[in-house]
Amino acid sequence: MNINPKFESDNNLDAESVMETCMDGLAVTLIEPAIEKGQLSEEDKTLLGIIATTLKIVAQKAKAYEELCNQSDKKNHFRN
């Protein structure tokens, strides 16, 4: 359900763009306020950094898979 009448969906989003948008939302909504309030330990910050890096790697691999599927959709079955 879209309540913004001026909203236009971007159907050409790739995995990396989606992941970046989600991570930005989490950072602004949850992580940055928690850091400002001193609610995260150094260990928490390190763990969040590792999680962010891991999710970026997953998104890169998903994007590569999307590109591979798009190539095969164009009847390019040679993946050498």
Beta strands, then each sheet from edge to edge (+ up, - down):
end
